[in-house]
Amino acid sequence: MQVVQTSPASAQPRLPATRFLTDADVSALADWPAAIQALAAAYAQPIDPACVPPRAMARGDGIWLRSLAAVVPGSYLGCKLISASPRAARASYLIALFDAGTMALAGLIDGNQITGLRTAATSAVAVDHLAPRRALRVAVLGSGFEARAQLHALSAKRQIESVAVFSPNPRSRAAFVELFASRDWPVRDAAAPQDAVRGADLVICAARARGEAPILFADWLAPGATVVSIGSTLPEQRELDVSVLARARSIVADMPDEVLHDTGDLLAARAAGLSLDARMVPLAQLVSGMAAARIEPGDIAVYKSVGSALQDVVLAGMLLDRALARGVGTDLPVSIAPVAK
């Protein structure tokens, strides 16, 4: 947190400048172990739902603007804005952090990499509580930015025995294999999704299928498998077949209400007549030890993520504190001024 300095000549506090962090600044400041540790600590504490309200989304003609806000006790108040045009395949991410003591604008941060960082780091926290305590056989469905981030984060937290990757693009799969070829575990290119999934302890779904059709089916899963699903966050998006949710003993969620009511996979399951409410486990309850995801070792557990402002603000706050300590970023010449209310 920034410390407010008071001028002896005036009773008015002299506020620190607003620090701006670019995408390159974020790269220089971030690392997976610290991100995972920060999020594990955040989810181990009781979370007041009022501190992390549902997201809001404004839609226009082929464009949308999403906002996610959170208050992190002992840290910052923050909001992430995402503007996107799916037609143009363009998006921008901005995180604003406010000082909890002065309400001053403490930082503005390019949220592009933080979005991938927080998604993958939170998945690693969930997997650490769901997957067997041994080297893991991993299947990855998807080979893009999010899929790569998921594997980077997982390898920073857990041992890996092997990885199989599938995506519809052979060149992208080959690039994925090449990226991780220097690791201590083998990475292979699977010709079909079921080939990648066969025998896996952990299945990471990080790519929506063309036409928003499901990409994972229950009869591919080994007993006791853990499934991570991060690619279906809107009502029109699909990733998991209904059969996966029907077989799951539990569905662990970072934002349970949004996962239940605002994601295409869960909406399809409800339409098929599945009763899911009793099987929902908030991630905070899993991490804090208040709830378990399995009864028998062979149970299937699903971690379903839509992303949370808590994750964004925790990591953005950690990075801003590092930036202030290390002299990274740019102080803005002007900023907003808190006003008396």
C-alpha positions in Angstrom: 0.0 0.0 0.0 1.1 3.6 -0.6 1.8 5.7 2.5 0.2 9.2 2.5 2.7 11.9 3.3 1.4 15.0 5.1 3.0 18.4 4.5 3.7 20.4 7.7 2.5 23.5 5.9 -0.9 22.2 5.3 -3.5 19.9 6.9 -4.3 18.5 3.5 -2.5 15.2 2.7 -0.1 15.2 -0.2 -1.1 12.1 -2.2 1.5 10.0 -4.1 1.3 10.1 -7.9 -0.7 7.5 -9.7 1.6 4.8 -11.0 1.0 3.4 -14.5 2.2 -0.1 -15.4 2.4 -1.2 -19.0 2.2 -4.7 -20.3 6.0 -4.8 -20.4 6.1 -3.7 -16.7 3.8 -6.5 -15.7 6.1 -9.0 -17.5 9.1 -7.6 -15.6 7.3 -7.8 -12.2 5.3 -11.1 -12.4 6.3 -14.6 -11.5 4.1 -17.8 -11.1 5.1 -18.9 -7.6 4.3 -15.4 -6.1 1.0 -15.2 -8.0 -0.1 -18.7 -6.9 0.9 -18.0 -3.3 -1.0 -14.6 -3.2 -4.2 -16.2 -4.6 -3.9 -19.2 -2.3 -3.7 -16.9 0.7 -6.6 -14.8 -0.5 -8.9 -17.9 -1.0 -7.9 -19.3 2.4 -9.6 -16.4 4.1 -13.4 -15.9 4.5 -14.7 -13.9 1.5 -17.6 -11.6 2.1 -19.8 -11.8 -1.1 -20.3 -8.0 -0.8 -16.6 -7.5 -1.5 -16.9 -9.4 -4.8 -20.2 -8.5 -6.5 -21.3 -10.0 -9.8 -19.8 -8.6 -12.9 -21.6 -6.2 -15.2 -21.7 -6.4 -18.9 -22.8 -3.8 -21.4 -23.4 -5.0 -25.0 -23.6 -3.0 -28.2 -23.7 -4.1 -31.9 -20.9 -6.7 -31.9 -19.0 -5.1 -29.0 -19.1 -5.3 -25.2 -17.7 -3.8 -22.1 -17.4 -5.9 -18.9 -16.5 -4.6 -15.5 -15.4 -6.5 -12.4 -15.0 -4.9 -9.0 -13.6 -6.1 -5.7 -12.6 -4.8 -2.3 -9.6 -6.8 -0.9 -9.4 -6.3 2.9 -6.1 -4.9 3.9 -5.2 -4.1 0.3 -6.8 -2.2 -2.5 -10.2 -1.4 -4.0 -10.1 -2.2 -7.7 -12.0 -2.6 -10.9 -11.1 -4.3 -14.2 -12.6 -3.1 -17.4 -12.5 -5.2 -20.6 -13.6 -3.8 -23.9 -13.9 -6.3 -26.7 -15.0 -6.6 -30.3 -15.3 -10.3 -31.2 -15.8 -9.4 -34.9 -12.6 -7.5 -35.0 -10.8 -9.9 -32.7 -9.6 -7.0 -30.5 -9.8 -6.4 -26.7 -8.3 -4.1 -24.2 -7.9 -4.6 -20.4 -7.5 -1.9 -17.8 -7.2 -2.3 -14.0 -7.7 0.7 -11.7 -6.6 0.4 -8.0 -7.6 2.8 -5.3 -5.9 3.3 -1.9 -8.2 1.9 0.8 -7.2 4.7 3.2 -7.4 7.8 1.0 -9.5 6.7 -1.9 -6.8 8.1 -4.2 -6.2 6.4 -7.5 -3.0 4.5 -6.7 -2.4 2.7 -10.0 -3.6 2.1 -13.5 -2.4 -1.2 -14.9 -2.6 -2.9 -18.3 -4.6 -6.0 -17.5 -3.8 -8.1 -20.5 -1.2 -10.4 -19.0 -2.8 -10.2 -15.5 -5.9 -11.8 -17.0 -4.0 -14.9 -18.1 -1.8 -14.8 -15.0 -4.7 -14.8 -12.5 -6.7 -17.4 -14.4 -3.9 -19.9 -14.6 -2.6 -19.2 -11.1 -6.1 -19.7 -9.6 -6.4 -23.0 -11.5 -3.1 -24.1 -10.0 -4.5 -23.3 -6.6 -7.6 -25.4 -7.3 -5.6 -28.3 -8.8 -3.3 -28.4 -5.8 -6.4 -29.2 -3.7 -8.0 -31.5 -6.2 -5.4 -33.6 -7.9 -3.4 -36.6 -6.5 -0.3 -35.8 -4.5 2.1 -37.2 -7.1 3.5 -36.4 -10.5 0.5 -35.8 -12.8 -0.4 -37.1 -16.2 -1.9 -34.0 -17.9 -4.1 -33.5 -21.0 -4.5 -30.1 -22.4 -7.3 -29.3 -24.9 -6.2 -26.1 -26.5 -2.8 -24.8 -27.4 -3.1 -21.0 -27.3 -2.2 -18.3 -24.8 -4.5 -19.5 -22.0 -3.5 -23.2 -22.5 0.2 -22.3 -22.3 -0.4 -20.2 -19.2 -2.2 -23.0 -17.5 0.7 -25.4 -18.0 3.3 -22.8 -16.9 1.4 -22.2 -13.7 0.8 -25.8 -13.0 4.4 -26.7 -13.4 5.3 -24.0 -10.9 3.2 -25.7 -8.3 3.1 -29.4 -9.0 5.3 -32.2 -10.5 4.3 -33.4 -13.9 4.8 -36.8 -15.3 3.7 -36.2 -18.9 1.6 -33.9 -21.1 -0.6 -34.6 -24.1 -2.0 -31.7 -26.1 -4.8 -31.5 -28.7 -6.2 -28.5 -30.6 -7.7 -28.4 -34.1 -4.7 -26.6 -35.5 -1.7 -28.9 -36.1 0.8 -26.0 -36.3 -0.4 -24.6 -33.0 -0.1 -28.0 -31.4 3.5 -28.4 -32.8 4.4 -24.9 -31.4 3.0 -25.9 -28.0 5.1 -29.0 -28.0 8.2 -27.1 -29.0 7.6 -24.5 -26.3 7.7 -27.1 -23.5 10.2 -29.5 -25.1 13.0 -28.5 -22.8 11.1 -29.5 -19.7 11.8 -32.7 -17.7 8.6 -34.3 -18.7 7.6 -35.5 -22.2 5.0 -33.5 -24.2 3.3 -35.2 -27.1 1.0 -34.0 -29.9 -2.3 -35.9 -29.8 -4.2 -36.4 -33.0 -7.6 -36.5 -31.4 -9.0 -35.1 -28.1 -9.9 -38.4 -26.7 -6.4 -39.6 -27.3 -5.0 -36.8 -25.3 -7.4 -37.3 -22.4 -7.1 -41.1 -22.2 -5.5 -42.0 -18.8 -5.0 -38.4 -17.7 -5.1 -37.4 -14.0 -5.8 -33.8 -15.0 -7.6 -32.5 -18.1 -7.2 -28.8 -18.8 -9.9 -27.4 -21.2 -8.6 -24.1 -22.5 -10.1 -23.8 -26.0 -13.7 -23.5 -27.1 -14.6 -25.7 -30.1 -15.7 -24.2 -33.4 -19.4 -23.5 -33.3 -19.3 -23.5 -29.5 -19.8 -27.2 -29.3 -18.5 -29.2 -26.3 -14.9 -30.4 -26.5 -14.8 -32.9 -23.6 -17.0 -35.9 -22.9 -17.4 -38.0 -19.8 -16.6 -41.4 -21.3 -13.1 -40.2 -22.1 -12.3 -39.5 -18.4 -10.4 -41.9 -16.2 -11.8 -42.6 -12.7 -10.7 -39.9 -10.3 -9.8 -37.4 -13.0 -9.8 -33.7 -12.3 -11.1 -31.4 -15.0 -10.2 -27.7 -15.3 -12.6 -25.7 -17.5 -11.7 -22.0 -18.3 -13.0 -21.5 -21.8 -16.8 -21.1 -21.3 -17.6 -17.9 -19.4 -20.6 -16.6 -21.3 -24.1 -18.1 -21.9 -23.4 -18.6 -25.6 -20.1 -20.5 -25.0 -19.6 -24.2 -24.5 -16.7 -26.4 -23.5 -17.9 -29.4 -21.3 -20.5 -31.8 -22.6 -23.5 -32.3 -20.2 -22.2 -35.9 -19.6 -19.1 -34.5 -17.8 -21.2 -32.5 -15.4 -23.6 -35.4 -14.9 -20.7 -37.6 -13.9 -18.9 -35.0 -11.7 -19.2 -35.5 -7.9 -18.5 -31.8 -7.4 -18.2 -28.6 -9.4 -15.7 -26.2 -7.8 -16.2 -22.6 -8.8 -14.5 -19.3 -8.3 -17.8 -17.5 -8.7 -20.5 -20.1 -8.0 -23.6 -18.0 -8.9 -22.1 -16.9 -12.2 -20.9 -20.4 -13.1 -24.4 -21.8 -12.3 -26.5 -19.1 -14.1 -24.2 -17.4 -16.7 -22.1 -20.1 -18.4 -23.2 -22.1 -21.4 -22.1 -25.5 -20.0 -24.2 -25.2 -16.8 -27.2 -23.7 -18.7 -27.1 -26.7 -21.0 -26.9 -29.1 -18.0 -29.9 -27.4 -16.4 -31.8 -27.6 -19.7 -31.1 -31.4 -19.7 -32.6 -31.7 -16.3 -29.5 -32.0 -14.1 -29.7 -30.7 -10.5 -26.4 -29.0 -9.9 -26.8 -26.6 -6.9 -26.0 -29.2 -4.3 -22.8 -30.1 -6.1 -21.4 -26.6 -6.3 -18.4 -26.0 -4.0 -17.0 -22.4 -3.7 -13.3 -22.4 -4.3 -12.8 -20.5 -1.0 -14.4 -23.3 0.9 -12.2 -25.9 -0.8 -9.0 -24.0 -0.1 -9.9 -23.2 3.5 -10.8 -26.8 4.2 -14.5 -26.1 4.8 -15.6 -28.4 2.0 -14.4 -31.5 0.1 -14.7 -32.2 -3.6 -14.7 -36.0 -3.4 -16.2 -38.7 -1.3 -14.5 -41.7 -3.1 -11.0 -41.6 -4.9 -12.7 -42.5 -8.2 -15.0 -39.4 -8.1 -14.7 -36.9 -10.9 -14.1 -33.3 -9.8 -14.5 -30.2 -12.1 -13.0 -26.8 -11.5 -15.1 -24.3 -13.5 -13.7 -20.7 -13.7 -15.3 -17.6 -15.0 -12.6 -15.3 -13.5 -13.1 -13.0 -10.5 -12.3 -9.4 -9.6 -10.8 -10.8 -6.4 -8.1 -12.5 -8.5 -7.5 -9.4 -10.6 -7.2 -7.0 -7.6 -5.1 -9.4 -5.5 -2.5 -9.8 -8.3 -2.7 -6.2 -9.5 -2.1 -5.0 -6.0 0.9 -7.4 -5.5 2.4 -6.1 -8.8 1.8 -2.4 -7.9 3.4 -2.9 -4.5 6.4 -4.5 -6.3 6.5 -1.7 -8.8 6.6 1.0 -6.1 9.3 -0.8 -4.2 11.5 -1.4 -7.3 10.9 1.9 -9.1 9.1 0.2 -12.1 6.4 2.0 -14.1 5.6 5.6 -14.8 4.1 8.2 -12.5 1.3 10.1 -14.2 1.8 13.9 -14.2 -1.8 14.4 -13.2 -4.5 12.3 -11.6 -7.9 12.5 -10.1 -8.4 14.1 -6.6 -10.6 12.5 -3.9 -13.3 14.9 -2.8 -15.1 15.3 0.5 -18.5 13.5 0.5 
